[in-house]
Amino acid sequence: MARQREADRRGELEGEPFAWRTTKDGPVFVTHAGRAAATLRGTAAIAFVAKLREAPDVRAQQLFMARVTGNFKRGNERRS
């Protein structure tokens, strides 16, 4: 848990900005703040869903989705 706190020092994941959904055909769609962030297919989609299901809490799921999509803020990006 300490590692998760360290990874999200600014509390960006508190509002649960990431969401995901799957279709019956198999692709997994991940969104960040309502906008498309990633589409996973095949073994990547299966591994993604398995990892989310074994996550201990919602915060761990949010952190995992942030890392998978590459939308994890490091604090040095410009704000628009």
C-alpha positions as CSV (number, residue, x, y, z in Angstrom):
1,M,0.0,0.0,0.0
2,A,2.9,2.4,0.7
3,R,4.1,1.9,-2.8
4,Q,0.7,2.9,-4.2
5,R,0.6,6.1,-2.1
6,E,4.1,7.0,-3.3
7,A,3.1,6.4,-6.9
8,D,0.1,8.8,-6.6
9,R,1.4,11.5,-4.4
10,R,-0.8,14.3,-5.9
11,G,-4.0,12.3,-5.5
12,E,-4.8,12.2,-9.2
13,L,-6.5,8.8,-8.9
14,E,-8.8,9.8,-6.0
15,G,-11.7,10.7,-8.3
16,E,-11.4,7.4,-10.2
17,P,-10.7,8.9,-13.6
18,F,-10.2,5.5,-15.3
19,A,-12.9,3.1,-16.4
20,W,-13.0,0.1,-18.6
21,R,-15.5,-2.0,-20.5
22,T,-15.4,-5.1,-22.6
23,T,-17.5,-6.4,-25.4
24,K,-18.7,-9.9,-26.1
25,D,-16.2,-10.1,-29.0
26,G,-13.3,-9.6,-26.6
27,P,-11.6,-6.1,-26.9
28,V,-11.3,-4.1,-23.7
29,F,-11.7,-0.4,-23.9
30,V,-10.1,1.8,-21.2
31,T,-11.1,5.4,-20.8
32,H,-9.5,8.3,-18.9
33,A,-11.9,11.0,-17.8
34,G,-14.4,9.9,-20.3
35,R,-12.0,9.8,-23.3
36,A,-10.6,6.8,-25.0
37,A,-7.2,5.9,-23.6
38,A,-6.5,2.4,-24.8
39,T,-7.9,-0.6,-26.6
40,L,-6.6,-4.0,-25.7
41,R,-7.1,-7.2,-27.7
42,G,-6.2,-10.9,-27.4
43,T,-3.9,-12.0,-24.7
44,A,-3.3,-8.5,-23.5
45,A,-7.1,-8.0,-22.9
46,I,-7.3,-11.3,-21.0
47,A,-4.3,-10.5,-18.8
48,F,-5.7,-7.0,-18.2
49,V,-9.0,-8.3,-16.9
50,A,-7.3,-11.0,-14.8
51,K,-5.0,-8.4,-13.2
52,L,-7.9,-6.1,-12.4
53,R,-10.0,-8.8,-10.8
54,E,-7.1,-9.8,-8.5
55,A,-6.4,-6.2,-7.4
56,P,-7.1,-5.7,-3.7
57,D,-9.1,-2.4,-4.1
58,V,-10.3,0.3,-6.5
59,R,-7.1,2.4,-5.9
60,A,-4.9,-0.5,-7.1
61,Q,-7.1,-0.9,-10.2
62,Q,-6.8,2.8,-11.0
63,L,-3.1,2.7,-10.6
64,F,-2.9,-0.4,-12.9
65,M,-5.0,1.3,-15.6
66,A,-2.9,4.4,-15.4
67,R,0.2,2.4,-16.0
68,V,-1.3,0.3,-18.8
69,T,-2.5,3.4,-20.7
70,G,0.5,5.5,-20.1
71,N,-1.6,8.3,-18.7
72,F,0.2,8.4,-15.4
73,K,1.1,12.0,-14.6
74,R,4.6,12.5,-13.2
75,G,4.2,16.1,-12.3
76,N,6.4,17.7,-15.0
77,E,3.8,17.8,-17.8
78,R,2.3,21.1,-18.9
79,R,-1.2,21.8,-18.0
80,S,-3.5,23.0,-20.7
